[in-house]
């Protein structure tokens, strides 16, 4: 059974930083495309960042240069480092797993990120 468990969401002021974690079980993160998506109220879920098994990465244009996705194979965990946060980054962030370029096969339960002063 595949489980993706996110953590690290919080309330942070504009300009602040957060690191989200996604602990995986039932799959090996280094053998899958692991991603982070987000969904703001009233909006569709959107891709934020994805990392392939070969460590290729892809980012939404709105977060390029501010966010960084990485993985720790020993911990079977994926991270999303978020810097220079803006109010428009407020959303529920979801971890995903699947094949590169395809709709993810697995989702986590989500973690809330709120950027507000």
Rosetta constraint file for C-alpha pairs under 8 A:
AtomPair CA 1 CA 25 HARMONIC 7.65 0.50
AtomPair CA 1 CA 26 HARMONIC 5.36 0.50
AtomPair CA 2 CA 24 HARMONIC 7.39 0.50
AtomPair CA 2 CA 25 HARMONIC 5.65 0.50
AtomPair CA 2 CA 26 HARMONIC 4.27 0.50
AtomPair CA 2 CA 27 HARMONIC 6.16 0.50
AtomPair CA 2 CA 106 HARMONIC 7.38 0.50
AtomPair CA 3 CA 24 HARMONIC 5.72 0.50
AtomPair CA 3 CA 25 HARMONIC 5.20 0.50
AtomPair CA 3 CA 26 HARMONIC 6.39 0.50
AtomPair CA 3 CA 106 HARMONIC 7.94 0.50
AtomPair CA 3 CA 107 HARMONIC 7.93 0.50
AtomPair CA 3 CA 108 HARMONIC 6.93 0.50
AtomPair CA 4 CA 22 HARMONIC 6.11 0.50
AtomPair CA 4 CA 23 HARMONIC 5.73 0.50
AtomPair CA 4 CA 24 HARMONIC 4.66 0.50
AtomPair CA 4 CA 25 HARMONIC 6.65 0.50
AtomPair CA 4 CA 95 HARMONIC 6.71 0.50
AtomPair CA 4 CA 96 HARMONIC 7.42 0.50
AtomPair CA 4 CA 106 HARMONIC 7.71 0.50
AtomPair CA 4 CA 107 HARMONIC 6.45 0.50
AtomPair CA 4 CA 108 HARMONIC 4.58 0.50
AtomPair CA 4 CA 109 HARMONIC 7.54 0.50
AtomPair CA 5 CA 21 HARMONIC 7.94 0.50
AtomPair CA 5 CA 22 HARMONIC 5.30 0.50
AtomPair CA 5 CA 23 HARMONIC 5.19 0.50
AtomPair CA 5 CA 24 HARMONIC 6.52 0.50
AtomPair CA 5 CA 95 HARMONIC 7.72 0.50
AtomPair CA 5 CA 108 HARMONIC 5.56 0.50
AtomPair CA 5 CA 109 HARMONIC 6.80 0.50
AtomPair CA 5 CA 110 HARMONIC 7.87 0.50
AtomPair CA 6 CA 20 HARMONIC 6.95 0.50
AtomPair CA 6 CA 21 HARMONIC 5.48 0.50
AtomPair CA 6 CA 22 HARMONIC 4.36 0.50
AtomPair CA 6 CA 23 HARMONIC 6.51 0.50
AtomPair CA 6 CA 94 HARMONIC 7.20 0.50
AtomPair CA 6 CA 95 HARMONIC 6.60 0.50
AtomPair CA 6 CA 108 HARMONIC 6.46 0.50
AtomPair CA 6 CA 109 HARMONIC 7.07 0.50
AtomPair CA 6 CA 110 HARMONIC 6.11 0.50
AtomPair CA 6 CA 111 HARMONIC 6.05 0.50
AtomPair CA 7 CA 20 HARMONIC 5.78 0.50
AtomPair CA 7 CA 21 HARMONIC 5.26 0.50
AtomPair CA 7 CA 22 HARMONIC 6.55 0.50
AtomPair CA 7 CA 111 HARMONIC 6.12 0.50
AtomPair CA 8 CA 18 HARMONIC 7.12 0.50
AtomPair CA 8 CA 19 HARMONIC 6.06 0.50
AtomPair CA 8 CA 20 HARMONIC 4.57 0.50
AtomPair CA 8 CA 21 HARMONIC 6.17 0.50
AtomPair CA 8 CA 111 HARMONIC 7.19 0.50
AtomPair CA 9 CA 18 HARMONIC 7.41 0.50
AtomPair CA 9 CA 19 HARMONIC 7.85 0.50
AtomPair CA 9 CA 20 HARMONIC 6.37 0.50
AtomPair CA 9 CA 111 HARMONIC 5.20 0.50
AtomPair CA 9 CA 112 HARMONIC 5.02 0.50
AtomPair CA 9 CA 113 HARMONIC 4.80 0.50
AtomPair CA 9 CA 114 HARMONIC 7.85 0.50
AtomPair CA 10 CA 18 HARMONIC 7.77 0.50
AtomPair CA 10 CA 112 HARMONIC 6.41 0.50
AtomPair CA 10 CA 113 HARMONIC 5.17 0.50
AtomPair CA 10 CA 114 HARMONIC 6.25 0.50
AtomPair CA 11 CA 113 HARMONIC 6.15 0.50
AtomPair CA 11 CA 114 HARMONIC 4.68 0.50
AtomPair CA 11 CA 115 HARMONIC 5.90 0.50
AtomPair CA 11 CA 116 HARMONIC 7.09 0.50
AtomPair CA 12 CA 16 HARMONIC 6.10 0.50
AtomPair CA 12 CA 17 HARMONIC 7.38 0.50
AtomPair CA 12 CA 18 HARMONIC 7.79 0.50
AtomPair CA 12 CA 113 HARMONIC 7.80 0.50
AtomPair CA 12 CA 114 HARMONIC 6.25 0.50
AtomPair CA 12 CA 115 HARMONIC 4.99 0.50
AtomPair CA 12 CA 116 HARMONIC 6.26 0.50
AtomPair CA 12 CA 117 HARMONIC 7.61 0.50
AtomPair CA 13 CA 85 HARMONIC 7.66 0.50
AtomPair CA 13 CA 115 HARMONIC 5.43 0.50
AtomPair CA 13 CA 116 HARMONIC 5.04 0.50
AtomPair CA 13 CA 117 HARMONIC 4.99 0.50
AtomPair CA 14 CA 84 HARMONIC 6.99 0.50
AtomPair CA 14 CA 85 HARMONIC 5.36 0.50
AtomPair CA 14 CA 86 HARMONIC 5.09 0.50
AtomPair CA 14 CA 87 HARMONIC 6.35 0.50
AtomPair CA 14 CA 115 HARMONIC 5.76 0.50
AtomPair CA 14 CA 116 HARMONIC 6.01 0.50
AtomPair CA 14 CA 117 HARMONIC 6.51 0.50
AtomPair CA 15 CA 83 HARMONIC 7.07 0.50
AtomPair CA 15 CA 84 HARMONIC 4.17 0.50
AtomPair CA 15 CA 85 HARMONIC 4.86 0.50
AtomPair CA 15 CA 86 HARMONIC 6.41 0.50
AtomPair CA 16 CA 83 HARMONIC 6.20 0.50
AtomPair CA 16 CA 84 HARMONIC 5.50 0.50
AtomPair CA 16 CA 85 HARMONIC 5.46 0.50
AtomPair CA 17 CA 81 HARMONIC 7.52 0.50
AtomPair CA 17 CA 82 HARMONIC 5.40 0.50
AtomPair CA 17 CA 83 HARMONIC 4.39 0.50
AtomPair CA 17 CA 84 HARMONIC 6.21 0.50
AtomPair CA 17 CA 85 HARMONIC 6.20 0.50
AtomPair CA 18 CA 81 HARMONIC 6.15 0.50
AtomPair CA 18 CA 82 HARMONIC 5.22 0.50
AtomPair CA 18 CA 83 HARMONIC 6.72 0.50
AtomPair CA 19 CA 79 HARMONIC 6.73 0.50
AtomPair CA 19 CA 80 HARMONIC 5.56 0.50
AtomPair CA 19 CA 81 HARMONIC 4.41 0.50
AtomPair CA 19 CA 82 HARMONIC 5.93 0.50
AtomPair CA 20 CA 79 HARMONIC 5.49 0.50
AtomPair CA 20 CA 80 HARMONIC 5.01 0.50
AtomPair CA 20 CA 81 HARMONIC 6.45 0.50
AtomPair CA 20 CA 82 HARMONIC 7.91 0.50
AtomPair CA 21 CA 77 HARMONIC 6.76 0.50
AtomPair CA 21 CA 78 HARMONIC 5.83 0.50
AtomPair CA 21 CA 79 HARMONIC 4.58 0.50
AtomPair CA 21 CA 80 HARMONIC 6.58 0.50
AtomPair CA 22 CA 77 HARMONIC 5.41 0.50
AtomPair CA 22 CA 78 HARMONIC 5.05 0.50
AtomPair CA 22 CA 79 HARMONIC 6.22 0.50
AtomPair CA 22 CA 95 HARMONIC 6.24 0.50
AtomPair CA 23 CA 75 HARMONIC 7.71 0.50
AtomPair CA 23 CA 76 HARMONIC 6.37 0.50
AtomPair CA 23 CA 77 HARMONIC 4.51 0.50
AtomPair CA 23 CA 78 HARMONIC 6.67 0.50
AtomPair CA 24 CA 28 HARMONIC 7.42 0.50
AtomPair CA 24 CA 29 HARMONIC 7.04 0.50
AtomPair CA 24 CA 76 HARMONIC 5.87 0.50
AtomPair CA 24 CA 77 HARMONIC 5.90 0.50
AtomPair CA 24 CA 78 HARMONIC 7.99 0.50
AtomPair CA 25 CA 76 HARMONIC 7.59 0.50
AtomPair CA 28 CA 32 HARMONIC 6.81 0.50
AtomPair CA 28 CA 73 HARMONIC 7.91 0.50
AtomPair CA 28 CA 76 HARMONIC 6.42 0.50
AtomPair CA 29 CA 33 HARMONIC 7.38 0.50
AtomPair CA 29 CA 34 HARMONIC 6.64 0.50
AtomPair CA 29 CA 53 HARMONIC 7.61 0.50
AtomPair CA 29 CA 71 HARMONIC 7.57 0.50
AtomPair CA 29 CA 73 HARMONIC 6.75 0.50
AtomPair CA 29 CA 76 HARMONIC 5.71 0.50
AtomPair CA 29 CA 77 HARMONIC 6.89 0.50
AtomPair CA 29 CA 78 HARMONIC 7.39 0.50
AtomPair CA 29 CA 97 HARMONIC 7.77 0.50
AtomPair CA 30 CA 52 HARMONIC 7.78 0.50
AtomPair CA 30 CA 53 HARMONIC 5.08 0.50
AtomPair CA 30 CA 54 HARMONIC 7.95 0.50
AtomPair CA 30 CA 71 HARMONIC 7.70 0.50
AtomPair CA 30 CA 73 HARMONIC 6.10 0.50
AtomPair CA 30 CA 76 HARMONIC 7.67 0.50
AtomPair CA 31 CA 52 HARMONIC 7.96 0.50
AtomPair CA 31 CA 53 HARMONIC 4.99 0.50
AtomPair CA 32 CA 52 HARMONIC 6.37 0.50
AtomPair CA 32 CA 53 HARMONIC 5.33 0.50
AtomPair CA 32 CA 97 HARMONIC 6.32 0.50
AtomPair CA 32 CA 98 HARMONIC 5.69 0.50
AtomPair CA 32 CA 99 HARMONIC 6.12 0.50
AtomPair CA 32 CA 100 HARMONIC 7.70 0.50
AtomPair CA 33 CA 50 HARMONIC 6.68 0.50
AtomPair CA 33 CA 51 HARMONIC 5.59 0.50
AtomPair CA 33 CA 52 HARMONIC 4.26 0.50
AtomPair CA 33 CA 53 HARMONIC 5.78 0.50
AtomPair CA 33 CA 97 HARMONIC 5.76 0.50
AtomPair CA 33 CA 98 HARMONIC 5.31 0.50
AtomPair CA 33 CA 99 HARMONIC 5.22 0.50
AtomPair CA 33 CA 100 HARMONIC 5.21 0.50
AtomPair CA 34 CA 50 HARMONIC 5.61 0.50
AtomPair CA 34 CA 51 HARMONIC 5.41 0.50
AtomPair CA 34 CA 52 HARMONIC 6.48 0.50
AtomPair CA 34 CA 78 HARMONIC 7.29 0.50
AtomPair CA 34 CA 95 HARMONIC 7.35 0.50
AtomPair CA 34 CA 96 HARMONIC 5.64 0.50
AtomPair CA 34 CA 97 HARMONIC 4.63 0.50
AtomPair CA 34 CA 98 HARMONIC 6.63 0.50
AtomPair CA 35 CA 47 HARMONIC 7.56 0.50
AtomPair CA 35 CA 48 HARMONIC 7.52 0.50
AtomPair CA 35 CA 49 HARMONIC 5.60 0.50
AtomPair CA 35 CA 50 HARMONIC 4.00 0.50
AtomPair CA 35 CA 51 HARMONIC 6.26 0.50
AtomPair CA 35 CA 95 HARMONIC 5.75 0.50
AtomPair CA 35 CA 96 HARMONIC 4.93 0.50
AtomPair CA 35 CA 97 HARMONIC 6.30 0.50
AtomPair CA 36 CA 47 HARMONIC 6.36 0.50
AtomPair CA 36 CA 48 HARMONIC 5.45 0.50
AtomPair CA 36 CA 49 HARMONIC 5.29 0.50
AtomPair CA 36 CA 50 HARMONIC 6.28 0.50
AtomPair CA 36 CA 80 HARMONIC 7.49 0.50
AtomPair CA 36 CA 93 HARMONIC 6.67 0.50
AtomPair CA 36 CA 94 HARMONIC 5.58 0.50
AtomPair CA 36 CA 95 HARMONIC 4.70 0.50
AtomPair CA 36 CA 96 HARMONIC 6.08 0.50
AtomPair CA 37 CA 45 HARMONIC 6.52 0.50
AtomPair CA 37 CA 46 HARMONIC 5.39 0.50
AtomPair CA 37 CA 47 HARMONIC 4.38 0.50
AtomPair CA 37 CA 48 HARMONIC 4.98 0.50
AtomPair CA 37 CA 49 HARMONIC 7.01 0.50
AtomPair CA 37 CA 93 HARMONIC 5.67 0.50
AtomPair CA 37 CA 94 HARMONIC 5.09 0.50
AtomPair CA 37 CA 95 HARMONIC 6.45 0.50
AtomPair CA 37 CA 96 HARMONIC 7.41 0.50
AtomPair CA 38 CA 45 HARMONIC 5.46 0.50
AtomPair CA 38 CA 46 HARMONIC 5.51 0.50
AtomPair CA 38 CA 47 HARMONIC 6.61 0.50
AtomPair CA 38 CA 48 HARMONIC 6.61 0.50
AtomPair CA 38 CA 91 HARMONIC 5.82 0.50
AtomPair CA 38 CA 92 HARMONIC 5.41 0.50
AtomPair CA 38 CA 93 HARMONIC 4.26 0.50
AtomPair CA 38 CA 94 HARMONIC 5.85 0.50
AtomPair CA 39 CA 43 HARMONIC 6.26 0.50
AtomPair CA 39 CA 44 HARMONIC 5.94 0.50
AtomPair CA 39 CA 45 HARMONIC 4.31 0.50
AtomPair CA 39 CA 46 HARMONIC 6.38 0.50
AtomPair CA 39 CA 91 HARMONIC 5.22 0.50
AtomPair CA 39 CA 92 HARMONIC 5.33 0.50
AtomPair CA 39 CA 93 HARMONIC 6.62 0.50
AtomPair CA 40 CA 44 HARMONIC 7.29 0.50
AtomPair CA 40 CA 45 HARMONIC 7.40 0.50
AtomPair CA 40 CA 90 HARMONIC 6.51 0.50
AtomPair CA 40 CA 91 HARMONIC 4.24 0.50
AtomPair CA 40 CA 92 HARMONIC 6.37 0.50
AtomPair CA 41 CA 91 HARMONIC 7.15 0.50
AtomPair CA 47 CA 59 HARMONIC 7.69 0.50
AtomPair CA 47 CA 60 HARMONIC 6.48 0.50
AtomPair CA 48 CA 59 HARMONIC 5.71 0.50
AtomPair CA 48 CA 60 HARMONIC 5.08 0.50
AtomPair CA 48 CA 63 HARMONIC 7.13 0.50
AtomPair CA 49 CA 57 HARMONIC 7.10 0.50
AtomPair CA 49 CA 58 HARMONIC 5.55 0.50
AtomPair CA 49 CA 59 HARMONIC 4.36 0.50
AtomPair CA 49 CA 60 HARMONIC 6.31 0.50
AtomPair CA 49 CA 68 HARMONIC 7.73 0.50
AtomPair CA 49 CA 69 HARMONIC 6.44 0.50
AtomPair CA 50 CA 57 HARMONIC 5.53 0.50
AtomPair CA 50 CA 58 HARMONIC 5.37 0.50
AtomPair CA 50 CA 59 HARMONIC 6.69 0.50
AtomPair CA 50 CA 69 HARMONIC 6.95 0.50
AtomPair CA 51 CA 55 HARMONIC 5.62 0.50
AtomPair CA 51 CA 56 HARMONIC 5.51 0.50
AtomPair CA 51 CA 57 HARMONIC 4.44 0.50
AtomPair CA 51 CA 58 HARMONIC 6.72 0.50
AtomPair CA 51 CA 69 HARMONIC 6.77 0.50
AtomPair CA 51 CA 70 HARMONIC 7.17 0.50
AtomPair CA 52 CA 56 HARMONIC 5.10 0.50
AtomPair CA 52 CA 57 HARMONIC 6.43 0.50
AtomPair CA 52 CA 100 HARMONIC 6.29 0.50
AtomPair CA 57 CA 69 HARMONIC 7.55 0.50
AtomPair CA 59 CA 63 HARMONIC 6.66 0.50
AtomPair CA 59 CA 64 HARMONIC 5.82 0.50
AtomPair CA 60 CA 64 HARMONIC 6.30 0.50
AtomPair CA 63 CA 67 HARMONIC 5.63 0.50
AtomPair CA 66 CA 82 HARMONIC 6.14 0.50
AtomPair CA 66 CA 83 HARMONIC 5.13 0.50
AtomPair CA 66 CA 84 HARMONIC 6.14 0.50
AtomPair CA 66 CA 85 HARMONIC 7.77 0.50
AtomPair CA 67 CA 80 HARMONIC 6.74 0.50
AtomPair CA 67 CA 81 HARMONIC 5.47 0.50
AtomPair CA 67 CA 82 HARMONIC 4.48 0.50
AtomPair CA 67 CA 83 HARMONIC 6.01 0.50
AtomPair CA 68 CA 80 HARMONIC 5.66 0.50
AtomPair CA 68 CA 81 HARMONIC 5.08 0.50
AtomPair CA 68 CA 82 HARMONIC 6.66 0.50
AtomPair CA 69 CA 78 HARMONIC 7.32 0.50
AtomPair CA 69 CA 79 HARMONIC 5.65 0.50
AtomPair CA 69 CA 80 HARMONIC 4.59 0.50
AtomPair CA 69 CA 81 HARMONIC 6.38 0.50
AtomPair CA 70 CA 78 HARMONIC 5.80 0.50
AtomPair CA 70 CA 79 HARMONIC 5.25 0.50
AtomPair CA 70 CA 80 HARMONIC 6.60 0.50
AtomPair CA 71 CA 76 HARMONIC 7.41 0.50
AtomPair CA 71 CA 77 HARMONIC 5.73 0.50
AtomPair CA 71 CA 78 HARMONIC 4.21 0.50
AtomPair CA 71 CA 79 HARMONIC 5.89 0.50
AtomPair CA 72 CA 76 HARMONIC 5.79 0.50
AtomPair CA 72 CA 77 HARMONIC 5.35 0.50
AtomPair CA 72 CA 78 HARMONIC 6.32 0.50
AtomPair CA 73 CA 77 HARMONIC 6.62 0.50
AtomPair CA 85 CA 89 HARMONIC 6.49 0.50
AtomPair CA 85 CA 115 HARMONIC 6.75 0.50
AtomPair CA 86 CA 90 HARMONIC 7.60 0.50
AtomPair CA 86 CA 115 HARMONIC 6.11 0.50
AtomPair CA 87 CA 114 HARMONIC 7.34 0.50
AtomPair CA 87 CA 115 HARMONIC 4.68 0.50
AtomPair CA 87 CA 116 HARMONIC 5.82 0.50
AtomPair CA 88 CA 115 HARMONIC 7.55 0.50
AtomPair CA 89 CA 113 HARMONIC 7.59 0.50
AtomPair CA 89 CA 114 HARMONIC 7.46 0.50
AtomPair CA 89 CA 115 HARMONIC 6.69 0.50
AtomPair CA 90 CA 112 HARMONIC 7.82 0.50
AtomPair CA 90 CA 113 HARMONIC 5.41 0.50
AtomPair CA 90 CA 114 HARMONIC 4.57 0.50
AtomPair CA 90 CA 115 HARMONIC 5.43 0.50
AtomPair CA 91 CA 112 HARMONIC 6.10 0.50
AtomPair CA 91 CA 113 HARMONIC 5.54 0.50
AtomPair CA 91 CA 114 HARMONIC 6.60 0.50
AtomPair CA 92 CA 110 HARMONIC 5.82 0.50
AtomPair CA 92 CA 111 HARMONIC 5.39 0.50
AtomPair CA 92 CA 112 HARMONIC 4.39 0.50
AtomPair CA 92 CA 113 HARMONIC 6.02 0.50
AtomPair CA 93 CA 110 HARMONIC 5.25 0.50
AtomPair CA 93 CA 111 HARMONIC 5.27 0.50
AtomPair CA 93 CA 112 HARMONIC 6.23 0.50
AtomPair CA 93 CA 113 HARMONIC 6.99 0.50
AtomPair CA 94 CA 107 HARMONIC 6.70 0.50
AtomPair CA 94 CA 108 HARMONIC 5.70 0.50
AtomPair CA 94 CA 109 HARMONIC 6.59 0.50
AtomPair CA 94 CA 110 HARMONIC 4.40 0.50
AtomPair CA 94 CA 111 HARMONIC 6.64 0.50
AtomPair CA 95 CA 107 HARMONIC 5.80 0.50
AtomPair CA 95 CA 108 HARMONIC 5.21 0.50
AtomPair CA 95 CA 109 HARMONIC 7.94 0.50
AtomPair CA 95 CA 110 HARMONIC 6.97 0.50
AtomPair CA 96 CA 104 HARMONIC 5.93 0.50
AtomPair CA 96 CA 105 HARMONIC 7.43 0.50
AtomPair CA 96 CA 106 HARMONIC 5.52 0.50
AtomPair CA 96 CA 107 HARMONIC 4.58 0.50
AtomPair CA 96 CA 108 HARMONIC 6.40 0.50
AtomPair CA 97 CA 104 HARMONIC 5.40 0.50
AtomPair CA 97 CA 105 HARMONIC 5.97 0.50
AtomPair CA 97 CA 106 HARMONIC 5.18 0.50
AtomPair CA 97 CA 107 HARMONIC 6.70 0.50
AtomPair CA 98 CA 102 HARMONIC 7.22 0.50
AtomPair CA 98 CA 103 HARMONIC 7.20 0.50
AtomPair CA 98 CA 104 HARMONIC 4.52 0.50
AtomPair CA 98 CA 105 HARMONIC 4.96 0.50
AtomPair CA 98 CA 106 HARMONIC 6.62 0.50
AtomPair CA 99 CA 103 HARMONIC 7.55 0.50
AtomPair CA 99 CA 104 HARMONIC 6.70 0.50
AtomPair CA 99 CA 105 HARMONIC 7.85 0.50
